[in-house]
Each structure stands twice: as structure tokens, then as C-alpha cells.
């Protein structure tokens, strides 16, 4: 949790709020790949990339 606290402090101090949507999208795609890795949906997910 310390990493998240430092990351948000970094965003606030450096005024890099435009990074937040990019990080969220990357986390969502990463979670989607991990969760669907062993299912029948996996071939359709990998065609996106």
C-alpha cells in the first residue's frame, strides 16, 4: 500500500494527472488477460493484441 500512497503523492506533486487513465487502462487489460487465460474466451482476447 505504501507504493500506491507514494504514487498518488507523485501525481499530485508533479501534476501528472494525465498518467492516471493510462495506468488504469493498463491494469484493466492486464487483469482481463490474467482472468481469462484459461477459459474459452482467451483466443478472442489475444486477437485484440
Gaussian input, Z-matrix of N, CA and C with variables (Angstrom, degrees):
# hf/3-21g

backbone

0 1
 N
 C     1     B1
 C     2     B2     1     A1
 N     3     B3     2     A2     1     D1
 C     4     B4     3     A3     2     D2
 C     5     B5     4     A4     3     D3
 N     6     B6     5     A5     4     D4
 C     7     B7     6     A6     5     D5
 C     8     B8     7     A7     6     D6
 N     9     B9     8     A8     7     D7
 C    10    B10     9     A9     8     D8
 C    11    B11    10    A10     9     D9
 N    12    B12    11    A11    10    D10
 C    13    B13    12    A12    11    D11
 C    14    B14    13    A13    12    D12
 N    15    B15    14    A14    13    D13
 C    16    B16    15    A15    14    D14
 C    17    B17    16    A16    15    D15
 N    18    B18    17    A17    16    D16
 C    19    B19    18    A18    17    D17
 C    20    B20    19    A19    18    D18
 N    21    B21    20    A20    19    D19
 C    22    B22    21    A21    20    D20
 C    23    B23    22    A22    21    D21
 N    24    B24    23    A23    22    D22
 C    25    B25    24    A24    23    D23
 C    26    B26    25    A25    24    D24
 N    27    B27    26    A26    25    D25
 C    28    B28    27    A27    26    D26
 C    29    B29    28    A28    27    D27
 N    30    B30    29    A29    28    D28
 C    31    B31    30    A30    29    D29
 C    32    B32    31    A31    30    D30
 N    33    B33    32    A32    31    D31
 C    34    B34    33    A33    32    D32
 C    35    B35    34    A34    33    D33
 N    36    B36    35    A35    34    D34
 C    37    B37    36    A36    35    D35
 C    38    B38    37    A37    36    D36
 N    39    B39    38    A38    37    D37
 C    40    B40    39    A39    38    D38
 C    41    B41    40    A40    39    D39
 N    42    B42    41    A41    40    D40
 C    43    B43    42    A42    41    D41
 C    44    B44    43    A43    42    D42
 N    45    B45    44    A44    43    D43
 C    46    B46    45    A45    44    D44
 C    47    B47    46    A46    45    D45
 N    48    B48    47    A47    46    D46
 C    49    B49    48    A48    47    D47
 C    50    B50    49    A49    48    D48
 N    51    B51    50    A50    49    D49
 C    52    B52    51    A51    50    D50
 C    53    B53    52    A52    51    D51
 N    54    B54    53    A53    52    D52
 C    55    B55    54    A54    53    D53
 C    56    B56    55    A55    54    D54
 N    57    B57    56    A56    55    D55
 C    58    B58    57    A57    56    D56
 C    59    B59    58    A58    57    D57
 N    60    B60    59    A59    58    D58
 C    61    B61    60    A60    59    D59
 C    62    B62    61    A61    60    D60
 N    63    B63    62    A62    61    D61
 C    64    B64    63    A63    62    D62
 C    65    B65    64    A64    63    D63
 N    66    B66    65    A65    64    D64
 C    67    B67    66    A66    65    D65
 C    68    B68    67    A67    66    D66
 N    69    B69    68    A68    67    D67
 C    70    B70    69    A69    68    D68
 C    71    B71    70    A70    69    D69
 N    72    B72    71    A71    70    D70
 C    73    B73    72    A72    71    D71
 C    74    B74    73    A73    72    D72
 N    75    B75    74    A74    73    D73
 C    76    B76    75    A75    74    D74
 C    77    B77    76    A76    75    D75
 N    78    B78    77    A77    76    D76
 C    79    B79    78    A78    77    D77
 C    80    B80    79    A79    78    D78
 N    81    B81    80    A80    79    D79
 C    82    B82    81    A81    80    D80
 C    83    B83    82    A82    81    D81
 N    84    B84    83    A83    82    D82
 C    85    B85    84    A84    83    D83
 C    86    B86    85    A85    84    D84
 N    87    B87    86    A86    85    D85
 C    88    B88    87    A87    86    D86
 C    89    B89    88    A88    87    D87
 N    90    B90    89    A89    88    D88
 C    91    B91    90    A90    89    D89
 C    92    B92    91    A91    90    D90
 N    93    B93    92    A92    91    D91
 C    94    B94    93    A93    92    D92
 C    95    B95    94    A94    93    D93
 N    96    B96    95    A95    94    D94
 C    97    B97    96    A96    95    D95
 C    98    B98    97    A97    96    D96
 N    99    B99    98    A98    97    D97
 C   100   B100    99    A99    98    D98
 C   101   B101   100   A100    99    D99
 N   102   B102   101   A101   100   D100
 C   103   B103   102   A102   101   D101
 C   104   B104   103   A103   102   D102
 N   105   B105   104   A104   103   D103
 C   106   B106   105   A105   104   D104
 C   107   B107   106   A106   105   D105
 N   108   B108   107   A107   106   D106
 C   109   B109   108   A108   107   D107
 C   110   B110   109   A109   108   D108
 N   111   B111   110   A110   109   D109
 C   112   B112   111   A111   110   D110
 C   113   B113   112   A112   111   D111
 N   114   B114   113   A113   112   D112
 C   115   B115   114   A114   113   D113
 C   116   B116   115   A115   114   D114
 N   117   B117   116   A116   115   D115
 C   118   B118   117   A117   116   D116
 C   119   B119   118   A118   117   D117
 N   120   B120   119   A119   118   D118
 C   121   B121   120   A120   119   D119
 C   122   B122   121   A121   120   D120
 N   123   B123   122   A122   121   D121
 C   124   B124   123   A123   122   D122
 C   125   B125   124   A124   123   D123
 N   126   B126   125   A125   124   D124
 C   127   B127   126   A126   125   D125
 C   128   B128   127   A127   126   D126
 N   129   B129   128   A128   127   D127
 C   130   B130   129   A129   128   D128
 C   131   B131   130   A130   129   D129
 N   132   B132   131   A131   130   D130
 C   133   B133   132   A132   131   D131
 C   134   B134   133   A133   132   D132
 N   135   B135   134   A134   133   D133
 C   136   B136   135   A135   134   D134
 C   137   B137   136   A136   135   D135
 N   138   B138   137   A137   136   D136
 C   139   B139   138   A138   137   D137
 C   140   B140   139   A139   138   D138
 N   141   B141   140   A140   139   D139
 C   142   B142   141   A141   140   D140
 C   143   B143   142   A142   141   D141
 N   144   B144   143   A143   142   D142
 C   145   B145   144   A144   143   D143
 C   146   B146   145   A145   144   D144

   B1=1.4516
   B2=1.5259
   B3=1.3108
   B4=1.4609
   B5=1.5212
   B6=1.3383
   B7=1.4684
   B8=1.5302
   B9=1.3228
   B10=1.4639
   B11=1.5229
   B12=1.3252
   B13=1.4611
   B14=1.5269
   B15=1.3258
   B16=1.4666
   B17=1.5278
   B18=1.3274
   B19=1.4596
   B20=1.5303
   B21=1.3232
   B22=1.4608
   B23=1.5309
   B24=1.3173
   B25=1.4680
   B26=1.5233
   B27=1.3220
   B28=1.4604
   B29=1.5304
   B30=1.3364
   B31=1.4660
   B32=1.5245
   B33=1.3189
   B34=1.4581
   B35=1.5295
   B36=1.3305
   B37=1.4612
   B38=1.5226
   B39=1.3322
   B40=1.4646
   B41=1.5212
   B42=1.3417
   B43=1.4679
   B44=1.5303
   B45=1.3084
   B46=1.4634
   B47=1.5295
   B48=1.3208
   B49=1.4607
   B50=1.5238
   B51=1.3300
   B52=1.4574
   B53=1.5294
   B54=1.3400
   B55=1.4602
   B56=1.5252
   B57=1.3141
   B58=1.4557
   B59=1.5359
   B60=1.3372
   B61=1.4723
   B62=1.5337
   B63=1.3188
   B64=1.4724
   B65=1.5190
   B66=1.3216
   B67=1.4623
   B68=1.5288
   B69=1.3214
   B70=1.4655
   B71=1.5258
   B72=1.3266
   B73=1.4725
   B74=1.5280
   B75=1.3377
   B76=1.4646
   B77=1.5231
   B78=1.3198
   B79=1.4629
   B80=1.5315
   B81=1.3342
   B82=1.4690
   B83=1.5252
   B84=1.3329
   B85=1.4619
   B86=1.5257
   B87=1.3121
   B88=1.4648
   B89=1.5143
   B90=1.3286
   B91=1.4602
   B92=1.5129
   B93=1.3240
   B94=1.4607
   B95=1.5263
   B96=1.3093
   B97=1.4670
   B98=1.5194
   B99=1.3202
   B100=1.4682
   B101=1.5197
   B102=1.3317
   B103=1.4618
   B104=1.5242
   B105=1.3159
   B106=1.4700
   B107=1.5218
   B108=1.3094
   B109=1.4582
   B110=1.5342
   B111=1.2996
   B112=1.4558
   B113=1.5129
   B114=1.3036
   B115=1.4606
   B116=1.5276
   B117=1.3121
   B118=1.4646
   B119=1.5216
   B120=1.3272
   B121=1.4589
   B122=1.5243
   B123=1.3267
   B124=1.4622
   B125=1.5385
   B126=1.3353
   B127=1.4725
   B128=1.5284
   B129=1.3170
   B130=1.4646
   B131=1.5262
   B132=1.3218
   B133=1.4571
   B134=1.5282
   B135=1.3263
   B136=1.4563
   B137=1.5210
   B138=1.3271
   B139=1.4694
   B140=1.5154
   B141=1.3338
   B142=1.4769
   B143=1.5135
   B144=1.3288
   B145=1.4506
   B146=1.5056
   A1=111.41
   A2=115.93
   A3=119.84
   A4=111.15
   A5=116.08
   A6=120.40
   A7=110.96
   A8=116.55
   A9=120.23
   A10=111.67
   A11=115.84
   A12=120.24
   A13=110.72
   A14=116.45
   A15=120.26
   A16=111.45
   A17=117.16
   A18=120.71
   A19=110.82
   A20=116.90
   A21=119.63
   A22=111.59
   A23=116.39
   A24=119.55
   A25=110.28
   A26=116.54
   A27=121.52
   A28=110.49
   A29=116.23
   A30=120.07
   A31=111.55
   A32=115.93
   A33=120.47
   A34=111.25
   A35=116.99
   A36=120.68
   A37=111.19
   A38=116.62
   A39=121.00
   A40=113.39
   A41=117.06
   A42=122.99
   A43=111.79
   A44=115.00
   A45=122.27
   A46=110.52
   A47=116.52
   A48=120.15
   A49=112.59
   A50=118.17
   A51=120.93
   A52=111.37
   A53=118.09
   A54=120.87
   A55=112.49
   A56=117.06
   A57=121.02
   A58=113.45
   A59=120.86
   A60=119.01
   A61=112.90
   A62=117.00
   A63=120.00
   A64=110.16
   A65=117.27
   A66=121.58
   A67=110.41
   A68=117.38
   A69=120.90
   A70=111.04
   A71=117.15
   A72=120.58
   A73=110.90
   A74=117.14
   A75=120.06
   A76=111.37
   A77=117.54
   A78=120.64
   A79=111.73
   A80=116.48
   A81=119.58
   A82=111.69
   A83=117.08
   A84=119.94
   A85=111.33
   A86=117.13
   A87=120.71
   A88=111.70
   A89=116.62
   A90=120.36
   A91=112.25
   A92=116.90
   A93=120.69
   A94=111.21
   A95=117.14
   A96=120.88
   A97=110.91
   A98=117.07
   A99=120.31
   A100=111.16
   A101=117.40
   A102=120.17
   A103=113.15
   A104=118.23
   A105=120.17
   A106=112.45
   A107=117.65
   A108=120.50
   A109=112.59
   A110=117.78
   A111=119.55
   A112=114.03
   A113=119.05
   A114=120.51
   A115=111.16
   A116=115.33
   A117=121.07
   A118=111.36
   A119=117.77
   A120=121.68
   A121=111.17
   A122=117.44
   A123=122.65
   A124=113.54
   A125=121.00
   A126=118.40
   A127=113.35
   A128=116.81
   A129=119.53
   A130=110.99
   A131=117.18
   A132=121.60
   A133=109.41
   A134=117.90
   A135=120.63
   A136=113.06
   A137=117.81
   A138=118.83
   A139=111.77
   A140=117.11
   A141=120.24
   A142=109.95
   A143=116.70
   A144=121.09
   A145=110.48
   D1=-24.68
   D2=179.32
   D3=-62.67
   D4=-36.06
   D5=179.01
   D6=-62.14
   D7=-44.82
   D8=179.72
   D9=-63.25
   D10=-40.06
   D11=178.38
   D12=-63.15
   D13=-44.83
   D14=178.70
   D15=-66.84
   D16=-35.94
   D17=-179.80
   D18=-65.38
   D19=-45.25
   D20=179.21
   D21=-67.69
   D22=-33.89
   D23=174.88
   D24=-64.47
   D25=-41.96
   D26=177.23
   D27=-59.35
   D28=-46.44
   D29=179.83
   D30=-61.25
   D31=-39.60
   D32=-177.91
   D33=-70.80
   D34=-43.75
   D35=-176.82
   D36=-70.98
   D37=-44.34
   D38=-176.64
   D39=-85.07
   D40=-5.00
   D41=-177.98
   D42=55.85
   D43=47.86
   D44=179.54
   D45=-107.10
   D46=46.87
   D47=-176.98
   D48=-66.61
   D49=-17.79
   D50=178.89
   D51=-69.92
   D52=-15.67
   D53=177.66
   D54=-75.60
   D55=-24.87
   D56=-174.96
   D57=-59.87
   D58=-47.40
   D59=178.07
   D60=-63.40
   D61=-34.23
   D62=178.79
   D63=-65.16
   D64=-44.69
   D65=179.81
   D66=-63.87
   D67=-40.95
   D68=-179.38
   D69=-64.50
   D70=-43.65
   D71=179.08
   D72=-63.77
   D73=-42.25
   D74=178.06
   D75=-62.46
   D76=-40.74
   D77=178.14
   D78=-65.93
   D79=-39.29
   D80=178.26
   D81=-64.63
   D82=-44.65
   D83=178.16
   D84=-64.92
   D85=-40.19
   D86=177.66
   D87=-62.82
   D88=-44.40
   D89=177.50
   D90=-64.66
   D91=-38.05
   D92=178.13
   D93=-63.02
   D94=-41.93
   D95=178.92
   D96=-66.06
   D97=-43.47
   D98=-179.25
   D99=-65.55
   D100=-42.41
   D101=-176.77
   D102=-72.45
   D103=-28.90
   D104=-176.62
   D105=-104.18
   D106=14.64
   D107=-174.41
   D108=-63.85
   D109=-38.55
   D110=-176.13
   D111=-102.82
   D112=13.20
   D113=-175.70
   D114=-105.50
   D115=178.35
   D116=178.90
   D117=-74.01
   D118=-12.79
   D119=-179.39
   D120=-80.42
   D121=-18.10
   D122=-173.85
   D123=-53.50
   D124=-44.65
   D125=-179.78
   D126=-61.70
   D127=-31.62
   D128=179.95
   D129=-74.71
   D130=-34.35
   D131=178.55
   D132=-67.18
   D133=-43.48
   D134=-176.68
   D135=-70.18
   D136=-21.13
   D137=176.30
   D138=-71.98
   D139=-20.48
   D140=177.15
   D141=-65.85
   D142=-36.36
   D143=-176.59
   D144=-95.72

